[in-house]
Amino acid sequence: KVAQRTHEVRSTLMQLEDAHRRLHDSSRRDGLTGLYNRTHFHENFELLLKQSRDAGQPVSLLMIDLDHFKSINDKYGHAERDAAVLATAARIRRALCRSDFLARLAGAEFVVISANVGSAFDAVKLGERLTVWLGISLPDDEWTQPIRASIGVTVLPDHGTDANSLMHAADQAMYRAKALPVDDSIRVVQANDSTRTPTTKPGTASNVFNLAAQGRKSQIGTP
């Protein structure tokens, strides 16, 4: 009887521990996509920044915001809007390395943290790869149309040395991407370099460069 009772107690404790783990994990996840949520992103970002600073290695932050998200909701309804969000999450995942971190911050806003970059140029190329994958429908997508997004790119230490400064720079860069003309360009904008003084006033020179793919372009710095 003692052995049986001991077994029952251990079994109950294991069930409680499992329930606690699942509850803890669910508190870090977005309910729709299953991606990490804003709270866990902030916790993880602080840790990654510390590790990168200690190792002297760059880490990139990409803010991704879907274009015309409200019009999708207004035209197709909540179900199609959710399908577009799920398709976005799946397509971004496909473009990332296994060690990259992806979270959903809000309705149409996602964030990527990647330590698989050696420079700001590499981070911009990652953003460009994301825009390509967002246009490709996957077999399980309920939303099969291309998805267009604006992406702001920052890199530690070029654009800031702490979470707040990098987030602010990425957010500003993302809004500059949204302000680009509606054409066939890849809407990826790199934040201004906070570690150097600009040699020209904003807007006095073009900072758009052409990519190998015809008709695509990205933007560096201030429009």
Residue pairs with C-beta under 8 A, 6 or more apart in sequence:
27 39
28 36
28 37
28 39
28 40
29 35
29 36
29 37
29 40
30 36
30 37
30 103
30 104
32 82
32 85
32 86
32 104
33 85
33 86
33 89
33 104
34 89
35 89
35 102
35 103
35 104
35 110
36 44
36 101
36 102
36 103
36 104
37 103
37 104
37 105
38 103
38 104
38 105
38 106
40 103
41 101
41 103
41 105
41 111
41 113
42 163
44 101
44 103
44 113
45 61
45 113
45 163
46 163
48 59
48 101
48 113
48 115
49 59
49 156
49 162
49 163
49 166
52 58
52 59
52 115
52 156
53 156
53 157
53 161
57 115
58 115
58 117
58 118
58 119
58 155
58 156
58 157
58 158
59 113
59 114
59 115
59 117
59 155
59 156
60 112
60 113
60 114
60 115
60 117
60 120
60 122
60 123
60 126
60 153
60 154
60 155
60 156
61 111
61 112
61 113
61 153
61 154
61 155
61 156
61 166
61 167
61 170
62 111
62 112
62 114
62 123
62 126
62 127
62 130
62 151
62 152
62 153
62 154
62 170
63 109
63 110
63 111
63 151
63 152
63 167
63 170
63 171
63 173
63 174
64 92
64 109
64 110
64 111
64 112
64 130
64 149
64 150
64 151
64 174
65 108
65 109
65 110
65 149
65 150
65 151
65 174
65 178
66 72
66 84
66 85
66 88
66 108
66 109
66 147
66 148
66 149
67 148
67 149
67 150
67 178
67 187
68 148
69 81
69 84
69 107
69 108
72 80
72 81
72 84
73 80
73 81
80 143
83 141
83 142
83 143
84 143
84 145
84 147
85 104
85 107
85 108
86 141
86 142
86 143
87 137
87 138
87 141
87 142
87 143
87 144
87 147
88 108
88 110
88 134
88 147
88 149
89 102
89 104
89 110
90 138
90 140
90 141
91 133
91 134
91 136
91 138
91 141
91 147
92 102
92 110
92 112
92 130
92 133
92 134
93 102
94 133
94 138
95 126
95 129
95 130
95 132
95 133
96 102
96 112
96 114
97 114
97 116
99 115
99 116
100 112
100 113
100 114
100 115
100 116
101 112
101 113
101 114
102 110
102 111
102 112
103 110
103 111
104 110
105 111
111 170
112 126
112 130
114 123
114 126
116 126
117 123
117 126
117 155
119 155
120 153
120 155
120 158
120 159
120 190
120 193
123 153
123 154
123 155
123 190
124 153
124 188
124 190
124 218
124 220
126 153
127 151
127 153
127 186
127 188
127 218
128 186
128 188
128 211
128 216
128 218
130 149
130 151
131 148
131 149
131 151
131 186
131 187
131 188
132 186
134 146
134 147
134 148
134 149
135 146
135 147
135 148
136 146
137 143
137 144
137 145
137 146
148 187
149 187
150 174
150 175
150 177
150 178
150 180
150 187
150 189
151 174
151 177
151 187
151 188
151 189
152 169
152 170
152 171
152 172
152 173
152 174
152 175
152 176
152 177
152 189
152 191
153 170
153 173
153 188
153 189
153 190
153 191
154 160
154 166
154 169
154 170
154 173
154 190
154 191
156 166
157 195
158 191
158 193
158 194
158 195
159 165
159 166
159 169
159 170
159 190
159 191
159 192
159 193
159 194
160 166
160 168
160 169
160 194
165 194
169 191
169 192
169 194
170 191
172 191
173 189
173 190
173 191
173 192
174 189
176 189
176 219
176 222
176 223
177 187
177 188
177 189
177 219
178 187
179 223
180 187
180 189
180 219
180 223
184 215
184 216
185 215
185 216
185 217
185 218
185 219
186 211
186 216
186 217
186 218
188 218
188 219
189 218
189 219
189 220
189 223
190 218
190 219
190 220
190 221
192 198
192 221
192 222
193 221
198 221
202 221
202 222
202 223
203 222
203 223
207 219
207 220
207 221
207 222
207 223
208 217
208 218
208 219
209 217
209 218
209 220
210 216
210 217
211 217
211 218
